[in-house]
Amino acid sequence: MTSPRHSEDWQDLIAGYVLDDLSPAETAQMQGLLSQPEIQAEVEALQELVDLLDYTPPEQTLPAHLRAQVLTAAQTLGQEKTQAQPQSQWKRRWWVLGGILVALLATLAFDNLRLRQALEQNQHLVSLLRQPNIQLYTFAGTDVEPEAAASLIIHSDRAQATLVTHRLPQLPAGEVYRLWAILETASDPLYCGQFNRDTAEWNLPTAACSQVPSQLLITAEDADAPPVPAGTLVLQSS
C-alpha cells in the first residue's frame, strides 16, 4: 500500500511549474518528470487547488488603488515569511501560491454579490494557506484509479482538514472515501475522517491526525463500516 515518496526537489519543481517560476534547467527537468503519470496528476491537482478561487470575470477591471493594495498585501505576505526565518526556494514558491490566492480573493471582493458569496465560502481556504502551521500534502492515484489525484491541507492548530480531489469517481450510495494516517508511533493506520468526491472539509477526529505522518492513504469504504481500513486503496500521499 506504499510507493516511493517524491523528494522535496520534485515538490519544488511541481510548485514552480504551476507558478511558471522555473529556470530553463528546471523547466527541462520538469518536462522529463511530466512523462510520469503520477507527477502529471499532482500538477493537475495543485493547479485545480489554485483555480478554485479563479472566478474573476474578464469584463471586470480592478481600480488602480485596489490593485495597489492587492500587490502590497501579496508582497507583505512574502516579506513577513522571509523575516521570520531563512527559508528554502520550495517554501518561497508555496508562499507565492498563497499570495496569488490572496490577490484573487481581493478581486472577488470587488465583484458582484455572487462573487462576494464565493469569497466568503473560500476565505477559510486562503486563511489556511497563509498560516505557518499548515501541512500541505499531494496524493497520486493507485493502479485502481491511476488518473486520480488530490491535495490536502491540514491546519494543526484547528485540527481541521481541507481536501480537493481531481478525477476521483463518485462512489455508489452507502460508500465513502476515508483518510488514514500512517504514523511511526502507531502499528495500525489511524482513521482521520471521511468525505465524498470533489472538495471537502472536516474536523479531524483526533489530534494525532495533525502529526506529520509517514504516509497518508485514501480508501473507498462502506459508510457503516468500523474505522478500520478494509476497502480499496485509491490514493496515497507522494
Buried (B, 14 or more C-beta within 10 A) or exposed (E): EEEEEBEEEBBBBBBBBBBEBBEEEBEEBBEEBBEEEBBBBBBBBBBBBBEBBEBBEEEEEBEEEEBEBBEEBBEEBBEEBEEEEEEEEBBBBBBBBBBBBBBBBBBBEBBEEEBEEBBEEBBBBBBBBBBEEBBBBBBBBBEEBBBBBBBBBBBBEBBBBBBBBBBBEEBEEEBBBBBBBBBEEEEEBBBBBBBEBEBBBBEBBEEBBBBEBBBBBBBBBEEEEEBEBEBEBBBBBB
